[in-house]
């Protein structure tokens, strides 16, 4: 099962391996620079916010990556996730 934390961890890792901040990753993808801010990962109501498929596609296209490449960034059971 894929969790919200794992998904955001994969975006954080994607930014890191491309030597950009999450804001830089968003800008590079044609998105608002605040798109991936930690403060926007949860709605004010406390409900988890998931990135849209459109957002994911924009990021992957900007980096010339496939979804399979992105999936490799998801943490294994042994990986420690940063929240």
N, C-alpha and C positions, 0 to 999 in steps of 0.2 A: 504494500500500500504506500502510495506517495503522500507525504504530509506537506502542509503549508511551510513548515520550517525547512524541510528538505528542499523545497522549490526555491525559497529565497536564498538558502545556502548555495544552491547551484548558480544563481545569478551573481551572488557575491564572489564566488570562485571564478566565474566567467570574467568578471571585471578584473580580478587579481591576475589571472593568467594572461590577460591582454594588457597588463600594466596601466590600467586606468581605474579611476574611482567609479563607483556606481553612477554618480552624476555624469561622469565622462562617457560611460557606456550608454547611458540614456541619450545624451547629446549626439553621440556618434550614430545612434540608431534613429535619429530624427524625432526623438521624444522629448518631453519636458524634462529638464535636468533633475527635477525632484521626483520623478516617477518611481525610482527605486529606493528612496529614502526610507530608513527604518520606521520613521513616524507614519509613513503611508502604508505600512504593511498590515495594519489593523485599523478598522473603522473606529470612529469615536465611540460607537456602541459596544466595542469589544469584539465584534465579529471579524474573523480573519479575512483579509483581502488577498485574492489570488490574482496573479498577472493574467491578462487575457491572452488568448491565442494570437491575436493580432500583434500585441506587444512582443510576444516571443518570436514571431516570424520576422518582425522588423529587426530585432536584435540579431537573430541568426543570419538574416540576409546581409546585414551591415558587416558581419564578421566572416561571411562566406562559409558558414558552418551548416551542418545538417542537424536534424533533431537527434539523430543517433550520437553525434558529437556532444550535444548538450546533455543528453541522458548520462553520458559517462561522468559528468560533473556531480551527479547526485552522490551523496555520501554513502559509503558502505556501512554495514552495521558497526564496523570497528572504528569508523571515522568519528571524530569529535566535531559537533556542530557548534558554531558560534551564534548565539541568539542576540 
